[in-house]
């Protein structure tokens, strides 16, 4: 959850303090919205003004990013449309619009988008797919994907669906599909893999709290081997790379135990999980 001390001064966003809440990846055939790809961003805080200047919207692995300009802010609870710089006029009737150079092209079938802070940290990550529409007709174009519960920003297909608005979407305002859909599942450890003799990669079922997961003391390897570092892997933090204090011998079974894992909305696993 976001915690701020704010007195009207815009603050740089931390993780999940700016969300992508709507995606138009397939804009044709037109239903009622402009024939243009866009994403909607949202400030979920009730009190904080978020400073967007220098925040980057990008596809991981791309050499270019769309950068928000100086003076760009999101007020508490505010929504805004983000589109390519030549598309601003098309969205002028929808409220606040940021037209950015290098706006990423959104693949219809599936894609990954990241909002990265000025400091390089991941603010928000989404890997969508056209299965998220859950509607064969709307999947064919002209309809947006909407986040259902903005208080559950880490979830994937469970918390996204096709827009229910007759125009095809709700750019710049609360989503038509909105409902309470909390994440009540603790993160489970799916498997572990030795990448090399001193690195073990852990795969979890959902996104982790990247700060909590970086505590090396949470991980125990048996037969006893020291874990010297834990590095959650950006941008989606579903994997954690452990650095070991000694070399693993070949062809020997090891068990890794995670004392407690916390997902990115704060649900912690109960008893230790192992692989």
N, C-alpha and C positions, 0 to 999 in steps of 0.2 A: 504494500500500500504506500501511496505517496505521502511523505511528510514534508511540510514546508514551513518556513517562517517567512511570511510575506506581508509587506506593507505597501503593496501596489507597485513595488519594484519588480521588474521582470527577472525571472531566474532561469538559468540553463536547466533543461530537463534531464532527470536521471532516468533509469529504466522504467518503462511503462508510464511515464509522465506526459508523453504525447503518443497517441495511438493512431494507427490506420484503422478506420472503422467501416469503410466502404470502398469497394473496388469495381471499376468498370473496365474489364479487360477486353470484352468483345462488344463493340459499340454498334454493330450492324447485324441484322436489320433494325433500324431505329424504332423504338416503341413510343418514346415521348421526350427523351432527353437529347441533348446535343450529340451529334455523331462524332464523339471524341472520347478517347480514353481519359480517365481521371482516377484519383484516389481522394478519399475524404480523410482529413485528420481531425482529431478531437483532443481537447484538454480535459481530462476527467476530474481535475481538482475543483473543489468548490471555492477555493480561496486564492490560488496562486495564478499569477500572470506568467506565462511561459515565454521565454526568450528563444525564438527560432533562428535568429541570425547565426549563420555558420553551420546549422544542422544540415546534414546531407541525406538525400533520398537516393538509394542506389540498388542495383542488383549485385549481389556478391560476385566477385570475379571480374566485374566490369571495370574498365579503366576510367570511366567517366561517372560523375555524380551530379545530381541536381542540387544546387546549394541555395538555401533560403537567404534572402538579402538582409542587409542591415535594417533594423527597424521592424522586422517581422515579429509579431507576437500573437499568441492565442490567449484570449481572456478566460477567466474561470468558466468551465462548462462549454466553451465555444467550439463550434465546428467550422471547418473551412475546406474549400475545394482546392486541390493541387492538380495542375494540368501543365501542358507544354506552354511555353511563352507566347506562342501564336494563337492560343485558344482562349485567352482570357475573356474576350468580348462575348463568346458563346455562353460563358457561365456567369456573366455579370448580374443576372437576375437571381442568382442563388445565394447571395450574401458575400462573405469574405472569400476572395480567390487569390491564390498565389500561382502565377504563371512562371514556370522555371525553365531556363535553358537546360538541355540534357535530361529532360524528363524521360524516365526509362520507358521503353516500349514494353507493353504488358502482353505476354503470351496468353492466348485464349485457354489452352488446355491446362497449364500449370506454370507457376513461376514463384520466385522468392524475392521479396522486397525487404529492405532494411532501412530504418532511420538511424543515423549515426550522429552522436553529439559532436560538437566542435572539438572535444577532447579525444574523439575516436571511439568512445564507448558505444555499445549497442543500446539505443533507446527503445527500439521496438523492432521485432522481426516477424514476418508472416510468410509462410509457404502455402499458397492456396492451390487448389485444383478444381477443375470443372465438376468433379463429383460433389463439391460443396453446395452446388445449386439444389441438389436433390429434386430436380425438376427437368425432365428431358426437353420440354419446350423452351423454358427460359434459358437453358444452357446454350441454345443456338444463337443467342445474341440479343442485345438491346436491354438487358436486365443487369443490375448490379448484384454483387455479393455483399451482404450486410452482416456486421457483427451483431449478435443477438444481445449479449450482456457485456457492457463495457467494463463491468467490475471483474470480469474474468478474461483478461486480455491475453493470457498465454495459451488458451485452448485453440484447437484447430477446427476440424469439421463439425464437432459437437456444438460449437458456438457460432457457426456461420451458416447462412442460408440465402436463397434468392430473395431479393426485395419483393414485398407484397404491394408496393405502391403502384397504382395504375399507370404512372408515367414511366415506370421501369426502375426507379430508384429515388433516393431522398438526399441528393447532394446538399451539404451545408446545413442540415438539420438532423434531429434525432431519427434513428432508423425505424422503418415501418415494422421490422421484425423484432423490435426490442422486447425483451422479457427477462425475468430473473433466471439465470441458469448457472448457479455457482459450481465451481470445481470442488468436489468433495473427495477426490481420489488422491491419495498420497503417491508420490513417485516411486515406481518399482525399478529395481536393477534388472535389466533384461539379460545382459551377457557381458563377458570380459574377454579382452583379446590382448595378447602380448605383441605389441607393434615391433619391439626389438628387446634385447635382453635387459634393458633398464627402464622400459616404458610400457605401462599397461593402460589400455583404453577401456573405459567403462561406458556402456550404452544404457541409458535410462528411457523409460516409456514416455516421459514428458519433459518439458523445459524445467530446468532447475533455477533456483535463486543462485546467481553466479557468485555472489559474495559468500554466502553460507557454504557453497560447495567447494570453495577454495581452501577450506581448513584441512590440512593434511592429517590432522589427528582423528578425523572421522573414518579413516580407511585402515583396515588391518589385513595384512597378508599372512597366510599360513601355508606351509612352514614360515616361521617368523622371518620377515624381511622388512627393513625400515622403508616407510613411504616418506620421502623427503619433500615432495612438492605435489600439490593437486592443482591442476589448471583446467577449469571449465572451458570448453572450446566454443568460441564465438562463431557465427552470430546467434545461434539458437540455443546453445547451452544444454543440449540433450546428451552430450558426451563429456567425459572428464578424463584428462590424461594424467596418470600418476607417474611421477619419477621415483625410481627406487634407489636406495642407498647401496645396493649390491646387485650383482649380475644374476639373473635367473639361469639355472642350469637347464639344458634341453631335456625334453621328454620327462618332465616331472609334473604331476598334477599340483596345482595351487588353488587355494580358495581365497577370494577377496570378500571381505565383509564391510558393509557400509553401516555405521552405527545409526545414522539418521540422515535422511535426505529431505531437502525442503524444495518444493516446487516454486515456480516464480510468483504464485499468489500467496505463498506462505504455508501451504499444507505440508506438514511434516509426516514422514513415514513413522509408524510406531516401532515395532521391534526391528532389530537389525535385519538387513537383507543381504544375501550373499550369492555369489556365482562362481 
